[in-house]
């Protein structure tokens, strides 16, 4: 292909790319443009965050993008920006947000969050003040907030061009109700008081105007280089997929090279991509899977997984980082860098050498080999972050022009066909690329707590208008109505879920489901929201209608299954209340006094007094944002099986750790608290006293341990556990066949029959194909026992990591003396994965350990 089009200067050659910050890819694309000057380059991302850069560049007149530093923010205004959930760089922003969320901070330095949104997001659930309004009102509400800021600080401070902007704004927001004006006044007063400690963020679903208003508010508040920094960032040279569709329809594409992505599944529905793509003479595609795009390609190149690849990238602030492979490619496979290099006819096509050559162009001083090895060892290139743009000046005239183009009339009113639809990526599957991952399918949604499904969400008032009944969660009552949503001239059916906090006349759809070629796990799960998504309304659409059908759908919601409603499992108070009465968390449990002592004396209790360790864990509920990263980390570390929707409906999910969600006060208030729940390793554990074979017991280091080969499966321990954190293996989940019956909807009898037939026909490991055995070995953590049918299991505080740390301590003792494990020498899997740093684990016998300090906190209970 490269030789063919080199003689034609690339005429008729088109590339469809995913967005990437890789410096090596950028270098190869520059070479490709030089070699094929008439070739066209396009980009497609189902959920594109480039609007942040685009708006800032348009407003300030220089190519920049914002980097939010929430660790420096005392007041945060989020305009439909789910920065704790599905926004770009969320893991870093969660960490920054958590640093300002510690109640031990002085009275006026703990951060406060204001949220304006239509759906109910993770950020909205963690907000201190939340305003739920329909999507069409968010642009007007942003104008109102900006106008209120101009009024409070004086429009003259915005410069000589502010008069035209003020006039344009006042004409658009004149009809907004007093309730919104009151909320805006109080919010802006708090922002102004915080000054440079205030920051305003706009979400990726919002139009460029909302982003420009937010950026200008940050300039006016003095937040630049404090809570937000604008860094130099190159402009995108690729065109959108809509232009590629037009080029294909004109017959102007001879060869289309698709590097990553799955456009047949995720492209806007109005582009009819499967048919449009076939209008290219030849389609060459680099992809990881035989997915929806695979059948309409002429040549499919297997793509190596990023953990099998050499590459590079940049972080949110522009720091260059290496991508180093953990293993050699299991099935061969090519990287994007290798394919581009071969198409360009380069002599160097090895990805390792390509990355080295790129670094040579960046590092021009000193010994290159030394810098290369330091780059790999440190995991980043020192002093490579993008330069700050310094002081930036917004173009107020450009904002005024955009404001004048806004229709002040709301797009919804009472009656049929007047609903608004918000389309959002899923918290677990993102845009659908992770649909075949059983861990993520079975991970409960952090807001709805639903597994193995996406639902159509509506608010309580909309549900009342439609006469929608929600299930009680009692055993067997799991069915919800199926509704039909008509929007953008298309319709979609899906189960409906009533969610507090969703704005009136607003419908929420989730991307990432409804796959037809995801794989055995992901096929046929949920509805496909892409089928109603069009290029001119990617995230928000008006004029929708919703109606009940005569069908019902079973929904597996884990919140019903281990709820502790009515018990003081979570203890919550306002910051001022806590400062006035710091020990309020230590109050007695509602409904009775706490029992003390065990039914029998543990013979290891006396040994515990002289043991070197007493392991303990503390979880700061003020820092937990409910993301669920800890659940997946625990599952990965401890070989916790995936059981499928049918078993989750029977309350048989196997997660050792869960994050419960509780609404505070009324449902309409939509205030949420999170409760991570795992085995408490009780000193007087109720499970231990009822086990007839002593399979669960306490050791001298304070751990409630399990002897799996002693367990006979009475399940008495589970019945006696007040926290409902013990899990029973009803089947040999880890031995399920890789082909045949799936795991989404099979009933218990079919799974048992499959297990029996597999045992009958494949009694020995030699009967399995060698490739299957090799893959199974790679799947499991070799340091953790794989449990079998009939065995109870639960959280072990990652005992394998504890023992590894103790062994390492003994090794150090040979040369240094003293075998005690120092504080922070290791982390449990959940602690390691928590982006907020809410989980602390260690030896409570060490007075100055982090866990000891946490347990001494007045909030501990």
VENPE-V137781 format. One record per backbone hydrogen bond with DSSP energy under -0.5 kcal/mol. CO is the residue of the C=O (numbers start at 1). NH is the residue of the N-H. Records with the same first field share a line. If there is no record, write none. Layout:
CO=NH / NH
This chain:
1=5
2=6
3=7
5=10
6=9
8=11
9=38
10=13
12=254 / 255
13=40
14=257
15=17 / 42
16=259
17=44
22=26
23=27
24=28
25=29
26=30
27=31
28=32
29=33
30=34
31=35
32=36
36=39
40=15
41=239
42=17
43=241
46=48
47=49
49=52
50=54
51=55
52=56
53=57
54=58
55=59
56=60
57=61
59=395
62=64
63=233
65=231
67=229
68=70
69=72
70=73
74=112
75=199
76=78 / 114
77=79 / 201
78=80 / 116
79=203
80=82
81=83
82=85 / 87
87=90
89=93
90=94
91=95
92=96
93=97
94=98
95=99
96=100
97=100
98=101
100=111
102=105
106=109 / 110
112=76
113=128 / 129
114=78
115=131
116=80
117=133
118=503
119=121
121=125
122=126
123=127
124=127
125=672
129=115
130=132
131=117 / 133
134=137 / 138
135=138 / 139
136=140
137=141
138=142
139=143
140=144
141=145
142=146
143=147
144=148
145=149
146=150
147=151
148=152
149=153
150=154
154=157
155=158
156=159
159=162
160=163
161=165
162=166
163=167
164=168
165=169
166=170
167=171
168=172
169=172 / 173
170=174
173=176
177=181
178=182
179=183
180=184
181=185
182=186
183=187
184=188
185=189
186=190
187=191
188=192
189=193
190=194
191=195
194=197
195=198
196=227
197=74 / 75
199=77
201=79
203=206
207=210 / 211
208=212
209=213
210=214
211=215
212=216
213=217
214=218
215=219
216=220
217=221
218=222 / 223 / 224
219=222
223=226 / 227 / 228
227=69
228=225 / 226
229=67 / 231
230=389
231=65
239=43
240=243 / 244
241=245
242=246
243=247
244=248
245=249
246=250
247=252
248=251
252=254
253=281
254=282
255=14 / 257
256=258 / 284
257=16 / 259
258=260 / 286
259=18
262=265 / 266
263=267
268=271
269=272
272=275 / 276
273=277
274=278
276=279
277=280
282=256 / 284
283=298 / 299
284=258
285=287 / 301
286=260
287=303
289=291
291=294 / 295
293=296
294=297
299=285 / 301
300=302
301=287
302=334
305=308
306=309
307=326 / 327
311=323
313=321
315=318
317=386
319=315
320=381
321=313
322=324
323=311
329=332
334=304
335=339
336=340
337=341
338=342
339=343
340=344
341=346
342=345
347=349
350=354
351=355
352=356
353=357
354=358
355=359
356=360
357=361
358=362
359=362 / 363
362=364
366=368
367=371
368=372
369=373
370=374
371=375
372=376
373=377
374=378
375=379
380=382
381=384
387=232
392=394
394=396
395=399
396=400
397=401
398=402
399=403
400=404
401=405
403=406
406=408
415=418
419=544
420=507
421=541
422=424 / 509
424=511
426=430
429=432 / 434
430=426
431=512
432=435
434=437
436=438
437=441
438=442
439=443
441=452
445=449
449=558
450=445
451=556
455=457
456=497
457=508
458=499
459=463
460=464
461=465
462=466
463=467 / 468
464=467
469=481
474=477
476=478
477=473
478=555
480=553
481=496
482=549
483=494
484=486 / 547
485=487 / 492
486=545
487=490
490=487
492=485
494=483
495=456
497=458 / 499
499=502
503=506
505=420
506=459
507=422
508=457
509=424
510=529
515=524
519=523
522=525
524=526
525=514
527=529
528=531
529=532
530=269 / 533
532=534
533=269
534=537
537=534
539=423
541=421
544=419
545=486
547=484
551=482
553=480
555=557
556=451 / 558
557=560
558=561 / 562
564=567
567=569 / 570
574=578
575=579
576=580
577=581
581=584
583=586
584=587
589=592
601=603
602=605
604=608
605=609
606=609 / 610
607=610 / 611
614=844
616=842
618=840
619=621
620=623 / 624
628=631 / 632
629=633
630=634
631=635
632=636
633=637
634=638
635=640
636=639
644=648
645=649
646=650
647=652
648=651
658=660 / 677
660=675
662=673
664=671
666=670 / 671
667=670
671=664
673=662
675=660
677=658
682=685
685=688 / 689
686=690
687=690 / 691
688=691
690=692
691=694
695=707
697=705
699=702
701=615
703=699 / 705
705=697
706=708
707=710 / 711
708=711
715=719
716=720
717=721
718=721
720=722
721=724
727=793
728=730
729=790
731=733
732=735
733=736
744=646
747=751
748=752
749=753
750=754
751=755
752=756
753=757
754=758
755=759
756=760
757=761
758=762
764=767
765=768
769=773
770=774
771=775
772=776
773=777
774=778
775=779
776=780
780=782
781=784
785=787
788=791
791=729
793=727
798=801 / 802
799=803
800=804
801=805
802=806
803=807
804=808
805=809
806=810
807=811
808=812
809=813
810=814
811=814 / 815
812=815 / 816 / 817
813=817
820=822
822=825
828=832
829=833
830=834
834=837
838=620
840=618
842=616 / 844
843=846
845=847
846=849
849=853
850=854
851=855
852=856
854=857
857=860
